[in-house]
Amino acid sequence: MKLCRFVEGGRTRIGRVADDQVVDLSEIVGGGGSMRDLLANLPALRTAIEKATGPRFALSQVKLAAPIDDPQKFLAIGMNYVAHANEAAAAGIPIPKSQLWFNKQVSCINGPYDTVQVPKASDKVDYEAELAFVIGQRCRHVSAQDARKVIAGYLVCNDVTARDWQQRSPTYTLGKSFDTHGPIGPWITTDDEIDDPHALTMWLTVNGEERQRAGTGGMIYNIYQQIEYLSTVMTLEPGDLVATGTPSGVGVASNRFLKPGDVVRVEIESLGAIENRFVPE
């Protein structure tokens, strides 16, 4: 299934994407339903969602919003592809000796086609194409062998980064959390639709020029190892977002940063695409 949040007639609702249409799921989750609550109850609601007979709208007639807007956590791993770790090191960022995690504050979450701000306080705004996943059940101390059981689904993410602010703090959080710097979407593709999340191709373009392309199998620490590591420390909750790292080709490596007017598109095989225009704050 592909689960989305969409705006139609001035109302934001939850829907299921079916081909080129969206099926309104308000009859199941309520008119103002939470995607986080839906994911927590997805096993029990799955049959009803699949059989839903609510109003249908053409995708072209609605605005897709961030598929989840109320997660408790938005976590991201740094330098999780070898080539990217090497280019980051060349830019003065040390290669970590273990999994390197940071927060993107949830206030940065943005829609799949919404504008992204170039902050007044930064002239080094960068892009990072990433596969993200969303947790589907409350869990702690999950082994890598069991980790797939707690994944609700996958989505496309651009881990927009203010590099100058990232380097001011060893936690990275400030440089990763400017408002609008977490575009995600276009929907959540449930885990059962993806044979192997480590066998997908992702790519990113800036104004139509390809800057990044890689297979998700190039991760240093795969998704299941990430869940094992994180759940050793903290309880993961339904709706928690995790971004799994970006491949090489980021702007900081070539000193090509984003500016107002740039359009960045990130696409991942089987998951869809997001596209955002950058505008001045």
C-alpha positions as CSV (number, residue, x, y, z in Angstrom):
1,M,0.0,0.0,0.0
2,K,0.9,3.6,-0.5
3,L,-0.4,5.8,2.3
4,C,-0.4,9.6,2.0
5,R,-1.7,12.8,3.5
6,F,-3.4,15.1,1.1
7,V,-5.1,18.4,0.9
8,E,-8.4,18.8,-1.0
9,G,-11.0,21.4,-0.5
10,G,-9.0,23.1,2.2
11,R,-8.9,19.9,4.3
12,T,-6.0,17.7,5.1
13,R,-6.9,14.0,5.1
14,I,-5.2,10.6,5.0
15,G,-5.5,8.5,1.9
16,R,-4.4,5.4,0.0
17,V,-2.8,5.9,-3.4
18,A,-4.2,3.6,-6.0
19,D,-2.7,4.1,-9.5
20,D,-3.3,7.8,-10.3
21,Q,-6.0,8.3,-7.6
22,V,-6.2,8.9,-3.9
23,V,-8.9,7.0,-1.9
24,D,-10.0,9.1,1.1
25,L,-9.6,7.0,4.3
26,S,-11.6,9.4,6.6
27,E,-14.3,6.7,7.1
28,I,-11.6,4.6,8.8
29,V,-9.2,7.1,10.5
30,G,-11.5,10.1,10.9
31,G,-11.4,13.4,9.0
32,G,-8.4,14.7,11.0
33,G,-6.7,11.4,11.6
34,S,-3.0,11.0,12.5
35,M,-0.7,9.0,10.2
36,R,1.2,8.1,13.4
37,D,-1.9,6.6,14.9
38,L,-2.8,4.8,11.7
39,L,0.7,3.2,11.5
40,A,0.5,2.0,15.1
41,N,-2.8,0.2,14.2
42,L,-1.9,-0.8,10.6
43,P,-2.1,-4.6,11.1
44,A,-5.6,-4.3,12.4
45,L,-6.7,-1.7,9.9
46,R,-5.0,-3.1,6.8
47,T,-8.1,-5.0,5.4
48,A,-10.4,-2.1,5.9
49,I,-7.9,0.3,4.2
50,E,-7.6,-2.1,1.3
51,K,-11.4,-2.2,0.9
52,A,-12.1,1.4,1.6
53,T,-14.9,2.9,-0.5
54,G,-14.4,6.6,0.4
55,P,-14.3,9.4,-2.1
56,R,-11.6,9.2,-4.8
57,F,-9.7,12.1,-6.2
58,A,-7.2,12.3,-9.0
59,L,-3.7,12.7,-7.8
60,S,-3.4,15.7,-10.1
61,Q,-6.3,17.4,-8.3
62,V,-4.9,17.2,-4.8
63,K,-1.9,18.5,-3.0
64,L,0.2,15.9,-1.3
65,A,1.4,16.9,2.2
66,A,4.3,15.4,4.2
67,P,3.0,11.8,4.7
68,I,3.6,12.1,8.4
69,D,3.7,15.4,10.2
70,D,3.7,14.4,13.9
71,P,6.5,11.9,14.5
72,Q,8.2,11.9,17.9
73,K,11.6,11.5,16.4
74,F,13.4,12.3,13.1
75,L,16.8,10.5,13.3
76,A,19.5,10.4,10.6
77,I,22.8,8.6,10.2
78,G,25.8,10.4,8.9
79,M,28.4,9.3,6.3
80,N,26.8,5.9,5.8
81,Y,28.2,5.4,2.2
82,V,31.9,4.8,1.7
83,A,32.3,7.3,-1.2
84,H,30.4,10.0,0.7
85,A,32.4,9.4,3.8
86,N,35.5,10.0,1.8
87,E,34.3,13.2,0.2
88,A,33.1,14.5,3.6
89,A,36.6,13.8,5.0
90,A,38.1,15.8,2.1
91,A,35.8,18.7,3.2
92,G,37.1,18.5,6.7
93,I,34.5,16.3,8.3
94,P,36.1,13.3,10.2
95,I,35.1,9.8,9.2
96,P,33.3,8.2,12.2
97,K,34.5,4.9,13.7
98,S,30.9,3.8,14.5
99,Q,27.4,4.7,13.5
100,L,27.1,8.5,13.7
101,W,23.6,9.6,14.6
102,F,22.0,13.1,14.8
103,N,18.5,14.6,15.1
104,K,16.7,16.5,12.5
105,Q,14.2,18.4,14.7
106,V,10.6,17.4,13.7
107,S,9.8,21.1,13.0
108,C,11.9,20.9,9.8
109,I,9.4,18.4,8.2
110,N,8.2,19.6,4.9
111,G,6.0,18.4,2.1
112,P,7.2,16.5,-1.0
113,Y,6.5,19.4,-3.4
114,D,6.7,22.4,-1.0
115,T,9.2,25.2,-1.2
116,V,12.4,25.0,0.9
117,Q,13.9,28.1,2.4
118,V,17.5,29.2,1.9
119,P,18.0,30.7,5.3
120,K,19.3,34.3,5.7
121,A,21.9,32.9,8.1
122,S,23.5,30.4,5.7
123,D,25.1,30.5,2.3
124,K,26.1,26.9,2.3
125,V,22.8,25.0,1.9
126,D,23.3,21.5,0.5
127,Y,21.2,18.6,-0.6
128,E,21.3,14.9,0.4
129,A,19.2,12.2,-1.3
130,E,18.2,9.6,1.2
131,L,16.0,6.5,1.6
132,A,14.0,6.9,4.8
133,F,11.9,4.5,6.7
134,V,9.2,4.8,9.3
135,I,8.8,2.7,12.4
136,G,5.5,0.7,12.7
137,Q,5.5,-0.6,16.3
138,R,6.9,0.4,19.7
139,C,10.1,-1.5,20.2
140,R,13.3,-1.7,22.2
141,H,16.4,-4.0,22.0
142,V,15.6,-5.2,18.5
143,S,18.1,-7.6,16.9
144,A,19.2,-7.0,13.3
145,Q,17.6,-10.4,12.5
146,D,14.2,-9.2,13.7
147,A,14.4,-5.5,12.7
148,R,12.4,-5.7,9.5
149,K,9.3,-6.7,11.6
150,V,9.2,-3.2,13.1
151,I,9.3,-1.2,9.8
152,A,6.0,0.2,8.6
153,G,7.3,1.5,5.3
154,Y,9.7,3.6,3.2
155,L,9.7,7.1,1.7
156,V,12.0,9.5,-0.1
157,C,13.9,12.2,1.9
158,N,16.1,15.1,1.1
159,D,18.3,15.7,4.2
160,V,18.8,19.4,3.4
161,T,21.8,20.7,5.4
162,A,23.2,24.1,6.2
163,R,26.9,23.0,6.1
164,D,28.2,26.1,7.9
165,W,25.9,25.5,10.8
166,Q,26.5,21.8,10.7
167,Q,30.2,22.4,11.3
168,R,29.6,24.8,14.2
169,S,28.3,22.0,16.4
170,P,29.6,18.4,16.7
171,T,26.0,17.1,17.1
172,Y,25.1,18.4,13.6
173,T,21.6,19.1,14.9
174,L,21.5,22.9,14.2
175,G,22.8,22.5,10.6
176,K,20.2,19.8,9.9
177,S,17.1,21.4,11.4
178,F,16.3,24.7,9.8
179,D,12.6,25.1,9.1
180,T,11.5,23.4,5.8
181,H,14.8,21.4,5.6
182,G,13.1,18.0,5.9
183,P,11.1,17.4,2.7
184,I,9.7,13.8,2.7
185,G,7.3,11.8,0.7
186,P,5.6,11.6,-1.6
187,W,3.9,8.8,0.4
188,I,4.7,5.9,2.7
189,T,5.2,2.7,0.7
190,T,4.5,-0.2,3.1
191,D,7.2,-2.7,3.8
192,D,5.3,-5.6,2.1
193,E,5.6,-3.9,-1.3
194,I,9.4,-3.8,-1.2
195,D,11.3,-7.0,-1.8
196,D,14.6,-5.7,-0.5
197,P,15.1,-2.1,0.6
198,H,18.8,-2.5,0.0
199,A,18.3,-3.1,-3.7
200,L,16.9,0.2,-4.8
201,T,18.4,2.9,-7.0
202,M,18.1,6.5,-5.9
203,W,19.2,9.7,-7.7
204,L,19.0,13.4,-7.3
205,T,19.0,16.3,-9.8
206,V,19.5,20.0,-9.4
207,N,17.7,22.0,-12.2
208,G,17.7,18.7,-14.2
209,E,21.4,18.0,-13.8
210,E,22.1,14.7,-12.1
211,R,24.3,15.1,-9.0
212,Q,23.8,11.8,-7.1
213,R,23.0,8.3,-8.2
214,A,23.6,5.1,-6.1
215,G,22.1,1.8,-5.0
216,T,20.9,1.5,-1.4
217,G,23.0,-1.6,-1.1
218,G,26.0,0.7,-0.7
219,M,25.2,1.5,2.9
220,I,28.0,0.8,5.4
221,Y,25.5,0.0,8.1
222,N,22.3,-1.5,6.6
223,I,18.8,-0.6,7.8
224,Y,18.5,-3.6,10.2
225,Q,21.9,-2.8,11.8
226,Q,20.7,0.8,12.3
227,I,17.5,-0.3,14.1
228,E,19.5,-2.7,16.3
229,Y,21.9,0.2,17.2
230,L,19.2,2.8,17.9
231,S,16.9,0.5,19.8
232,T,19.8,-0.4,22.1
233,V,19.6,3.2,23.3
234,M,16.0,4.3,23.0
235,T,12.5,3.1,22.6
236,L,11.4,3.5,19.0
237,E,7.8,4.5,18.5
238,P,5.3,4.2,15.6
239,G,5.8,7.0,13.2
240,D,9.5,7.7,14.1
241,L,11.4,8.6,11.0
242,V,14.9,7.4,10.2
243,A,17.0,8.7,7.3
244,T,19.6,6.1,6.2
245,G,22.4,8.2,4.8
246,T,23.3,9.8,1.5
247,P,25.7,8.7,-1.3
248,S,28.5,10.7,-2.8
249,G,27.9,13.8,-5.0
250,V,26.8,16.3,-2.4
251,G,27.3,20.0,-3.0
252,V,29.9,20.5,-0.3
253,A,32.3,18.2,-2.2
254,S,32.4,20.4,-5.2
255,N,31.6,23.7,-3.5
256,R,28.3,23.9,-5.3
257,F,25.6,25.0,-2.9
258,L,22.0,25.7,-3.5
259,K,20.6,29.1,-4.2
260,P,17.1,30.6,-4.5
261,G,15.4,29.4,-7.7
262,D,17.1,25.9,-7.7
263,V,14.8,22.9,-8.1
264,V,15.9,19.7,-6.4
265,R,14.3,16.4,-7.3
266,V,15.0,13.1,-5.4
267,E,13.7,9.9,-6.8
268,I,14.0,6.3,-5.4
269,E,13.0,3.2,-7.4
270,S,9.5,1.9,-6.4
271,L,9.0,4.7,-3.9
272,G,8.3,7.8,-6.1
273,A,9.9,11.2,-6.2
274,I,9.8,14.5,-4.3
275,E,10.7,17.9,-5.9
276,N,11.3,21.1,-4.1
277,R,12.0,24.7,-5.3
278,F,14.4,26.6,-3.1
279,V,13.4,30.1,-2.2
280,P,14.8,32.9,0.0
281,E,13.8,33.0,3.6
